[in-house]
Amino acid sequence: MLVMDLSRISLSAVTGAGVGDLPEFNVPPADPIALAAQWISRAIEQGVREAGDFSLATADASGMPSNRYVLLKGFDDRGLLFVGQTVSRKGTDLAANPRAAASFYWQELRQQLHFAGPVAPVDPVESDALFDERPLASRAGAAASHQDGELTDENVLNAEVQRIVAAGRPIERPVRWTGYRLLPERIEFWQGGDNRLHRRLEYVKLGESWHWRRLQP
């Protein structure tokens, strides 16, 4: 039987310097989208490591969940923008069950930011633009790879990427590669506190209106 020593995990506090007392927990604003954009911008501006990475949770048609980290490509009133392949696990999950949850964790700031809602592919024009802004090697890798498919020979895949790069021709976006957008219906702002007394502020969208409530830690 595997036994792990977890005695060094502290429950007394979370690490990170934090950002001080945040007024939104005392007087919640009406617009959580603008507040979320402010939190994301602050994490980037303060040099948080991997500030734009977030955990994306999906589930297949049977309800089996899966999770992975993806890179934020944009955020506005339409939601969180990210990219992937329709043949990947997340792509097939979203085709069968087009809802997801996303979580950012910024240790240095003692903050978490959570979203949940429906997900849909963006239109081909926007996907083309997202693909074209990628570095050459990343475009070649996306053209050669069928994400989450079985890898039988890594050397063969690497050789195909090098062949595409060496060809010197424009690399068209594979049809299987697309942008996705998560439209939030729920947003939670989390601020770590001493003695596990974290501050939590949840917004839920009902119709066209956002309604907030504070949550116990």
C-alpha positions, 0 to 999 in steps of 0.5 A, spaced: 500 500 500 502 506 498 503 511 504 504 518 503 507 523 508 502 529 508 505 532 515 508 538 511 502 541 508 500 547 512 492 548 513 494 555 517 495 559 511 496 560 504 502 562 501 503 569 497 504 576 499 497 577 497 494 584 494 491 587 501 484 589 502 480 588 496 474 593 496 469 588 491 468 584 497 465 589 501 461 593 496 460 588 490 460 591 483 454 590 478 459 588 473 463 581 474 466 581 467 469 588 468 472 586 475 474 579 472 478 583 467 481 587 472 483 581 476 486 578 470 490 584 468 493 585 475 496 578 475 499 579 468 502 586 470 504 584 477 508 578 473 505 572 476 508 566 473 503 563 468 498 568 469 494 566 463 494 559 464 487 556 467 484 549 468 479 547 464 474 542 466 469 538 461 465 532 461 463 527 456 456 525 454 456 519 460 459 525 465 466 522 466 470 529 467 477 531 465 481 536 466 487 540 463 491 547 463 490 551 457 492 558 455 487 564 455 487 567 448 482 573 450 477 575 455 471 580 454 464 581 454 463 574 450 467 570 455 474 566 455 477 565 449 482 559 448 484 554 442 484 546 441 483 541 437 476 538 435 479 531 435 482 532 442 479 529 449 476 536 450 474 537 443 470 531 443 467 532 450 465 539 448 461 537 442 457 532 446 456 536 452 458 543 451 459 546 458 465 547 462 468 550 468 475 554 468 479 556 474 485 561 475 490 560 481 495 566 482 499 564 488 503 570 489 496 574 489 493 569 494 487 569 488 483 564 485 478 566 479 473 561 477 468 561 471 462 556 469 458 556 463 456 554 456 462 553 450 462 554 443 467 554 437 468 561 434 467 562 427 472 560 422 475 567 421 477 568 428 480 561 428 484 563 422 486 569 426 488 565 432 492 560 428 496 565 424 498 569 430 502 563 433 509 562 431 511 558 425 513 552 429 507 552 433 503 552 427 507 546 424 506 542 430 498 543 430 498 541 423 502 535 424 499 533 431 492 530 432 491 532 439 490 526 444 491 521 439 496 515 440 503 517 439 506 511 436 513 514 434 515 521 437 521 521 432 516 520 426 512 526 429 518 531 430 520 529 423 513 531 420 514 538 424 520 539 421 518 537 414 512 542 414 517 548 417 522 546 411 517 546 406 517 554 407 510 554 404 504 558 408 501 553 413 493 553 413 489 552 419 487 544 420 479 544 420 480 540 427 484 546 430 479 551 432 478 557 437 473 556 443 469 561 447 466 560 454 461 564 456 460 565 463 454 564 467 457 563 474 463 567 476 467 566 483 472 571 486 476 568 491 481 571 496 486 567 500 485 569 508 489 567 514 486 561 518 483 558 512 478 564 512 478 566 505 473 571 502 469 569 496 464 572 492 460 569 487 456 572 481 450 568 477 447 570 471 439 570 471 437 572 464 440 578 463 442 580 470 448 578 474 446 577 482 451 576 487 452 573 494 458 572 499 460 565 500 463 562 507 470 559 506 
